[in-house]
Amino acid sequence: MQRFWFRRRADPRLVTLWRKPLTSDALLAVDLETSSLSSDDGDIVSAAWVAIDGQEVVLSSARHSVLRPNRSVGQSAQFHGIRDCDRGGGATLEQVMSSFLEAADGRRLLFHGGALDRDFLNSASRRLFNAPLLLPAIDTLELEKTKLTRHQDSLETGALRLATCRRRYGLPDYPAHHALNDAIATAELYLAIASRRG
């Protein structure tokens, strides 16, 4: 219904993406590093994605971009390690979002704790393409939360962090707060969850 409302004013690239049929085993794991916890006063600092086809993470599809600054990253550099001086030669938001739309063609999006990332992506899409993304998505954090709360009344602090979820499936730790590492880690976690579900 939302797509119908936005269809007339949305960029044709986005409308084309909405019309593409999706297959259940074609996903795009996505992660962003941002300068704030709100798209109202923050920017995307870096963006990364990697495709999943069937039961395979397609590493040749992996992309990572550091974006040119609109404003300072401020204190967020303590988390993602990207400083203002590292962003000078970065890509524009339009370049990154155009590449993202191409990569998302025919795929469901995949996140781990993706509410913040989706907010930033939708904000960028509204600004550049005149409509939010409105693409279907799966969130591994929500899958794990559902699984764990079936067996426990409460969850331990940190039980849903990406690294903690991966450890439950015997997956190795990767350095956190790097968009490409986190996108690949999310893709691997999803495949581990899917393999246990049968």
C-alpha positions in Angstrom: 0.0 0.0 0.0 2.8 2.4 0.9 4.5 1.7 -2.4 1.4 2.6 -4.3 1.2 6.0 -2.5 4.9 6.8 -3.3 5.0 5.3 -6.8 4.1 8.5 -8.6 6.8 10.6 -7.1 9.5 8.1 -6.5 12.7 7.9 -8.6 12.1 5.3 -11.4 15.1 3.3 -10.2 13.3 2.7 -6.9 10.0 1.9 -8.6 11.7 -0.7 -10.8 13.2 -2.3 -7.6 9.8 -2.5 -6.0 8.4 -4.3 -9.1 11.1 -6.9 -9.2 10.1 -10.4 -8.0 12.0 -11.7 -5.0 13.3 -15.2 -4.4 13.5 -16.5 -0.9 17.2 -17.4 -1.1 18.5 -14.1 -2.5 19.5 -11.7 0.3 21.7 -8.7 0.7 23.3 -8.4 4.2 23.8 -4.7 5.0 25.5 -2.7 7.7 26.1 1.0 8.2 28.3 3.0 10.5 26.8 6.3 11.4 27.7 9.5 13.2 24.7 9.5 15.4 21.8 7.4 16.7 19.4 9.5 14.7 19.1 10.2 11.0 17.8 13.7 11.9 21.2 14.9 13.2 23.6 12.2 11.9 25.1 10.9 8.6 26.1 7.6 7.2 29.8 7.4 7.7 30.4 4.0 6.0 28.1 1.5 4.3 28.7 -2.2 3.3 26.8 -5.1 1.9 27.3 -8.6 0.7 25.0 -10.9 -1.2 23.7 -14.3 -0.2 22.7 -16.7 -2.9 21.1 -19.9 -1.5 23.5 -21.2 1.2 26.5 -19.1 0.1 27.9 -15.7 1.0 29.1 -14.3 -2.3 32.2 -12.5 -1.2 32.9 -11.2 -4.7 29.7 -9.1 -4.3 31.0 -7.4 -1.1 31.2 -3.7 -1.2 32.4 -1.1 1.4 32.3 2.6 1.1 33.4 5.4 3.3 31.3 8.5 2.6 32.4 12.1 2.2 31.6 14.2 5.3 28.6 16.5 5.5 29.5 17.2 9.1 32.0 15.9 11.7 31.7 12.3 12.9 32.3 13.7 16.4 32.4 11.1 19.2 31.2 8.3 17.0 34.8 7.8 15.8 35.4 6.1 19.1 33.2 3.3 17.9 33.8 2.8 14.2 37.3 4.3 14.1 36.6 6.5 11.0 37.8 10.0 11.6 36.9 13.1 9.6 40.3 13.1 7.9 39.7 9.6 6.7 36.6 10.6 4.8 37.9 13.4 2.5 38.3 11.1 -0.6 35.1 9.2 0.2 32.1 8.5 -2.1 29.0 10.7 -2.1 25.8 9.6 -0.6 24.2 9.5 -4.1 27.0 7.2 -5.4 26.7 4.8 -2.5 22.9 4.7 -2.6 22.8 4.2 -6.4 25.2 1.2 -6.0 23.1 0.0 -3.1 20.0 0.0 -5.3 21.8 -2.1 -7.9 23.0 -4.6 -5.3 19.5 -4.9 -3.8 17.9 -5.7 -7.1 15.7 -8.8 -6.6 16.9 -9.3 -3.0 15.5 -9.1 0.5 17.6 -7.0 2.9 19.3 -8.6 5.9 20.4 -6.8 9.0 21.4 -7.5 12.6 19.6 -5.0 14.8 18.7 -3.1 11.7 16.3 -0.5 13.0 18.9 2.3 13.0 20.4 1.3 9.6 17.0 1.1 8.0 16.1 4.6 9.4 19.3 6.0 7.9 18.7 4.2 4.6 15.1 5.4 4.4 16.1 8.9 5.2 18.8 8.9 2.4 16.3 7.3 0.0 13.7 10.0 0.7 16.3 12.7 0.1 17.7 11.2 -3.1 14.8 9.1 -4.5 11.7 10.9 -3.2 10.5 7.9 -1.2 11.6 5.5 1.5 13.2 2.2 0.4 10.2 0.1 1.4 12.1 -3.1 0.7 11.4 -6.3 2.7 13.9 -7.2 5.3 14.9 -9.9 7.7 16.7 -9.1 11.0 18.9 -11.8 12.6 18.6 -10.0 16.0 14.8 -10.5 15.9 15.2 -14.1 14.8 17.5 -14.8 17.7 15.3 -12.9 20.2 12.3 -14.9 19.2 14.2 -18.2 19.6 15.7 -17.2 22.9 12.5 -15.9 24.5 10.7 -19.1 23.7 13.1 -20.8 26.2 13.8 -18.0 28.7 11.8 -15.5 30.6 14.5 -12.8 30.3 17.6 -12.3 28.3 21.1 -11.6 29.7 22.6 -8.2 28.9 24.4 -8.5 25.5 22.7 -11.8 24.6 21.6 -10.3 21.2 24.9 -8.6 20.2 26.1 -9.9 16.9 29.3 -11.5 18.3 27.3 -13.2 21.1 24.8 -14.6 18.6 27.6 -15.8 16.4 29.3 -17.6 19.3 26.1 -19.6 20.0 26.5 -21.1 16.5 30.2 -21.7 16.8 31.1 -18.8 14.5 34.4 -16.9 15.0 34.6 -13.3 16.3 35.3 -10.5 13.8 36.4 -7.0 14.7 33.1 -5.1 15.4 31.9 -1.7 14.2 33.4 -2.1 10.7 30.5 -2.1 8.2 31.9 -4.8 5.9 33.0 -7.1 8.8 29.5 -6.7 10.3 27.7 -7.3 7.0 29.7 -10.5 6.4 29.2 -11.6 10.0 25.4 -11.0 9.7 25.3 -13.1 6.5 27.1 -16.0 8.1 24.9 -15.8 11.2 21.8 -15.9 9.0 23.0 -19.0 7.2 23.8 -20.7 10.5 20.3 -19.9 11.8 18.7 -21.1 8.6 20.7 -24.4 8.7 19.5 -25.1 12.2 15.9 -24.4 11.3 16.2 -27.0 8.6 
